[in-house]
Amino acid sequence: MLGQAISEVFVYGFHMTRKEAGNPTVAVLIMLSIILTCLGVYDKIAQWAGAGTAVPVTGFANSMCSAALEHRSEGLVLGVGANMFKLAGSVIVFGVVAAFFVGIVYWIFGIGLEAHH
């Protein structure tokens, strides 16, 4: 619901099309997720809202930010940099591998070639 409200602000306030409003809406949601995580509010919202906070964009930003905050005392490189992807790393790897195999299937079966002619 919050994402829809932010999108409406871009559509009506900044005169964007719905398609154009998509990217800035996602950026604002990521920024809000990180700010709320840093303030310690995101987890309280997650307890109240449940699965609604685990959506890919905000949940992913929260998991990366939480890991970075947890290890910040160990330094920027060995603490934040090395541990930021602990929770999110498996999601990134799965996404890349899945995209690779889907791309191979598209290439083998020529799916979508009709659109290029």
C-alpha positions in Angstrom: 0.0 0.0 0.0 2.9 2.3 0.8 4.5 1.6 -2.5 1.3 2.4 -4.4 1.0 5.7 -2.5 4.6 6.6 -3.4 3.9 5.7 -7.0 0.8 7.9 -7.1 2.9 10.9 -5.8 5.3 10.4 -8.8 2.4 10.0 -11.2 0.3 13.0 -10.1 2.9 15.2 -8.4 5.7 14.9 -11.0 3.5 14.1 -14.0 5.2 10.8 -14.8 3.6 7.8 -16.5 3.0 4.8 -14.4 5.9 3.1 -16.1 8.2 6.0 -15.5 7.2 6.1 -11.8 8.3 2.5 -11.2 12.0 3.0 -10.8 11.8 6.1 -8.5 9.2 4.3 -6.4 11.5 1.3 -5.9 14.4 3.6 -5.0 12.3 5.4 -2.4 11.1 2.1 -0.9 14.7 0.9 -0.6 15.8 4.2 1.0 12.9 4.1 3.5 13.7 0.4 4.3 17.3 1.2 5.0 16.5 4.3 7.1 13.9 2.4 9.2 16.4 -0.4 9.7 19.1 2.0 10.9 16.6 3.6 13.3 15.5 0.1 14.6 12.0 0.7 13.5 11.8 -1.8 10.6 11.8 -4.9 12.8 9.0 -3.5 14.9 7.0 -2.8 11.7 7.8 -6.4 10.6 6.5 -7.9 13.8 3.2 -5.9 13.4 2.8 -6.2 9.6 4.2 -9.7 9.1 4.9 -11.0 5.6 4.2 -7.6 4.1 7.7 -6.5 5.0 9.4 -9.5 3.5 8.7 -8.4 -0.1 11.8 -8.6 -2.2 12.7 -4.9 -2.4 12.3 -3.8 1.2 13.1 -7.2 2.7 16.3 -7.5 0.7 17.4 -4.0 1.7 16.6 -4.7 5.3 18.6 -7.9 5.3 21.7 -6.3 3.8 21.5 -3.2 6.0 21.0 -5.4 9.2 24.0 -7.5 8.4 26.1 -4.3 7.7 25.0 -2.7 11.0 25.7 -5.9 12.9 29.3 -6.0 11.8 30.2 -2.3 11.5 32.4 -2.5 14.7 34.7 -4.8 12.7 35.5 -2.1 10.2 34.3 -1.1 6.8 36.1 -3.8 4.7 36.4 -6.8 7.0 33.2 -6.0 8.9 30.6 -4.4 6.7 32.0 -5.4 3.3 32.7 -9.0 4.1 29.5 -9.7 6.0 26.9 -7.5 4.3 26.0 -10.3 1.8 25.8 -13.1 4.3 22.0 -13.2 4.3 21.5 -11.8 0.9 24.2 -13.7 -0.9 22.2 -16.8 -1.5 19.4 -14.7 -3.0 21.8 -13.0 -5.4 23.4 -16.3 -6.4 20.0 -18.0 -6.9 18.8 -15.0 -9.0 21.9 -15.0 -11.2 21.9 -18.8 -11.8 18.1 -18.8 -12.5 18.4 -16.0 -14.9 21.2 -17.8 -16.7 19.2 -21.0 -17.2 16.1 -19.1 -18.2 18.2 -17.2 -20.8 19.5 -20.6 -22.1 16.0 -21.9 -22.5 15.0 -18.7 -24.3 18.0 -19.0 -26.6 17.5 -22.8 -27.4 13.8 -22.6 -28.1 13.9 -19.2 -29.8 11.2 -17.8 -27.5 10.7 -14.1 -28.1 12.3 -14.1 -31.5 9.0 -13.2 -33.1 9.1 -9.8 -31.4 12.4 -9.0 -33.1 11.1 -9.5 -36.7 
